[in-house]
Amino acid sequence: QSVLTQPPSVSGAPGQRVTISCGGSSSNIGADYDVHWYQHLPPKAPKLLIYANTNRPPGVPDRFSGSKSGTSASLIITGLQAEDEADYYCQSYDKSISGSVFGSGTEVTVL
Amino acid sequence: QVQLQESGPGLVKPSETLSLICSVSGGSIRTLGYYWSWIRQRPGKGLEWIGYIYHRGTTYYNPSLMSRIRMSVDTSRNQFSLNLTSVTAADTAVYYCAKRREGDDAFDVWGQGTKVTVSS
């Protein structure tokens, strides 16, 4: 069972905006640890999409953005494209285990 | 640019030890610093952090696996490794090695992953 909670799936039509939530607790997101987001399309390796809550690595389209508030965070995809169909995971640090924790993952479907 | 590549057996028998190596290219583990990590994805499940190792050997393990894990670094070969003892079918997964970013906990470089099946 994952420490961070995500909806199992979200969907949207091309061009729409979708939001993926990531719920944590006072030992991870709520303890002011950063949240990171990954895009995973098996069998490829996960790809870092957003780091430190809001930052995009070079090469990541600006239609991907992140936010964080309290014990939760969100990944927002604006202008959804067919190529965005993938699994998305949030990740943070958890002081109770002195290590990383991942969300349960959200499958994005483009209708 | 740092690149990672996992290697190891694709099939391990129950109760035996799973041993994987991650080879680092594009820089020296010794001079790069960083925390190096193992992460797995079991069939139908999400990503699971296994542990980190610093280039000087300091380790942090997932408490759920701590009693069965050992990670090590071989700076002479520019590799780090994972040993997971007493495996069961529940350890069947794709295992990834990854590099943790400096300054935060994000994993910015990943290996392609290696599939390990535990079966007799």
Interface residues (C-beta under 8 A of the other chain):
Chain A: S2 Y33 D34 H36 Y38 H40 P42 P43 K44 A45 P46 K47 L48 Y51 A52 P57 Y89 Q91 S92 Y93 I97 S98 G99 S100 V101 F102 G103 S104 G105
Chain B: S37 I39 Q41 G46 L47 E48 W49 G51 Y52 Y60 Y61 N62 P63 V94 Y96 R101 D104 D105 A106 F107 D108 W110 G111 Q112 G113
